[in-house]
């Protein structure tokens, strides 16, 4: 990494499955470092189109253009001038030139509990829905992009978020980006 890179023009890509803390951590890092926060997802597209997330997921299962639209739009926004934090399931694959590629991981139980806290609902139903969504996402990513989202061996850092608070995760990531750009 060249020494002329500064925190204000760094690009950080953060990936992880639903409930791992992507959005929370990405937003905190962006706020802490004064970077743009980019989190264009199926949820965003569903809101734009005025449909429920569950409906958008059904549509996406049968129409690859939905995945491509989300991924193209988020990557294009991230490639605009200036630093950013791109937080999405495929961020590290869609922004391979990112200065730091981070994967957040958590157990299925932790993820379901976090989603329940965020959205409410029955824990078992959430766990079942999340497992099915993971399965569908995995199949779509393989089919559309030949990406195995369970293989993130090229990431710069993988953080198990089960027992770590978001602020601690942010500290780990900021320490790593500073090390990488030699501040």
C-alpha positions in Angstrom: 0.0 0.0 0.0 1.4 3.4 -0.9 2.2 5.9 1.9 0.1 8.6 0.3 -3.2 6.9 1.3 -5.0 8.7 4.1 -8.0 7.6 6.2 -10.2 10.1 4.4 -9.8 8.4 1.0 -9.6 4.8 2.2 -12.2 2.2 0.9 -13.3 -0.5 3.4 -15.5 -3.4 2.3 -17.3 -5.3 5.1 -19.2 -8.5 4.4 -21.2 -11.0 6.5 -24.5 -12.7 6.6 -27.6 -11.2 8.1 -27.3 -10.6 11.8 -23.4 -10.5 11.9 -23.3 -6.8 12.5 -22.5 -5.5 9.0 -24.7 -2.5 9.0 -24.0 -1.5 12.6 -20.3 -1.9 12.3 -20.1 -0.3 8.8 -22.1 2.7 10.0 -19.9 3.1 13.2 -16.7 3.0 11.2 -18.0 5.5 8.6 -19.1 7.8 11.4 -15.8 7.4 13.3 -13.6 8.0 10.3 -15.8 10.6 8.5 -16.3 8.3 5.5 -19.4 7.7 3.3 -21.5 4.8 4.5 -22.8 2.7 1.7 -25.3 -0.1 2.4 -27.5 -0.6 -0.7 -29.2 -3.9 -0.2 -32.3 -6.0 -1.1 -34.0 -4.2 1.8 -33.1 -0.8 0.2 -34.4 -1.9 -3.2 -37.6 -3.4 -1.7 -38.2 0.0 0.0 -37.6 1.8 -3.3 -40.1 -0.4 -5.0 -42.6 -0.4 -2.2 -42.6 -4.2 -1.5 -41.8 -6.3 1.5 -38.3 -7.7 1.9 -39.7 -11.3 1.7 -41.4 -10.4 -1.6 -38.1 -9.0 -3.0 -36.3 -12.2 -2.0 -38.9 -14.3 -3.9 -38.5 -12.0 -6.9 -34.7 -12.3 -6.7 -34.8 -16.1 -6.5 -36.3 -16.0 -10.0 -34.7 -12.9 -11.5 -30.9 -12.6 -11.5 -31.2 -8.9 -12.6 -32.3 -8.0 -9.1 -29.0 -9.2 -7.6 -27.1 -7.6 -10.4 -28.9 -4.2 -9.9 -28.1 -4.2 -6.2 -24.5 -5.2 -6.6 -23.8 -2.8 -9.6 -25.4 0.1 -7.8 -23.5 -0.4 -4.5 -20.2 -0.9 -6.3 -20.7 2.2 -8.5 -21.4 4.3 -5.4 -18.3 2.9 -3.6 -16.1 3.7 -6.6 -17.0 7.4 -6.6 -14.2 9.7 -5.4 -13.4 9.7 -1.7 -13.3 7.2 1.0 -16.2 4.9 2.0 -17.3 2.0 4.0 -19.3 -0.5 1.8 -21.3 -2.9 4.0 -23.1 -5.7 2.2 -23.1 -9.5 1.9 -20.9 -9.4 -1.2 -18.9 -6.2 -0.5 -15.5 -7.9 -0.4 -16.2 -9.5 -3.8 -17.9 -6.5 -5.4 -15.1 -4.1 -4.4 -12.0 -6.1 -4.8 -9.9 -3.0 -4.9 -10.9 -2.1 -1.3 -8.0 -1.1 0.9 -9.4 -3.4 3.6 -11.7 -6.4 3.1 -13.4 -7.5 6.3 -15.7 -10.4 7.0 -17.9 -10.5 10.1 -19.1 -13.9 11.2 -21.4 -15.1 14.0 -23.2 -18.3 14.9 -26.7 -18.9 13.6 -28.1 -18.5 17.1 -26.4 -15.2 17.7 -27.6 -13.9 14.3 -31.2 -15.0 14.9 -31.2 -13.3 18.4 -29.8 -10.0 16.9 -32.4 -10.0 14.1 -35.1 -10.6 16.7 -33.9 -7.7 18.7 -33.9 -5.5 15.6 -37.1 -6.6 14.0 -39.1 -8.5 16.7 -40.8 -11.8 16.0 -40.5 -15.5 17.0 -36.9 -16.6 17.5 -37.4 -20.0 15.9 -39.2 -18.5 12.9 -36.4 -16.0 12.5 -33.7 -18.7 12.7 -35.6 -20.8 10.1 -36.1 -17.8 7.8 -32.4 -16.8 8.1 -31.1 -20.3 7.4 -33.3 -20.5 4.3 -32.2 -17.0 3.2 -28.5 -18.1 3.7 -29.1 -21.2 1.5 -30.9 -19.2 -1.2 -28.2 -16.4 -1.2 -25.4 -19.0 -1.4 -27.1 -20.7 -4.4 -27.8 -17.4 -6.2 -24.2 -16.1 -5.7 -22.8 -19.3 -7.1 -25.2 -19.2 -10.1 -24.9 -15.5 -10.9 -21.3 -14.7 -10.1 -19.6 -18.1 -9.3 -18.9 -16.7 -5.8 -18.9 -19.0 -2.9 -19.8 -16.6 -0.1 -18.6 -19.2 2.5 -15.1 -19.0 1.1 -13.6 -15.6 2.1 -10.1 -16.8 2.5 -8.9 -13.7 0.6 -10.3 -11.3 3.1 -7.8 -9.3 5.1 -9.5 -10.0 8.4 -12.3 -12.2 9.7 -13.9 -11.2 13.0 -16.1 -13.6 15.0 -18.7 -11.1 16.4 -20.4 -13.6 18.8 -18.8 -12.2 21.9 -17.5 -8.8 20.8 -19.4 -5.5 21.0 -19.7 -3.4 17.9 -17.4 -0.7 19.4 -14.7 -3.3 19.9 -15.1 -4.6 16.4 -14.7 -1.0 15.1 -11.5 -0.6 17.1 -10.1 -3.8 15.5 -10.9 -2.7 12.0 -9.6 0.8 12.5 -6.4 -0.5 13.9 -6.0 -2.8 10.9 -6.7 -0.1 8.3 -4.2 2.2 10.0 -1.6 -0.6 9.9 -2.4 -1.3 6.2 -2.0 2.3 5.1 0.9 2.8 7.5 -0.4 5.7 9.5 
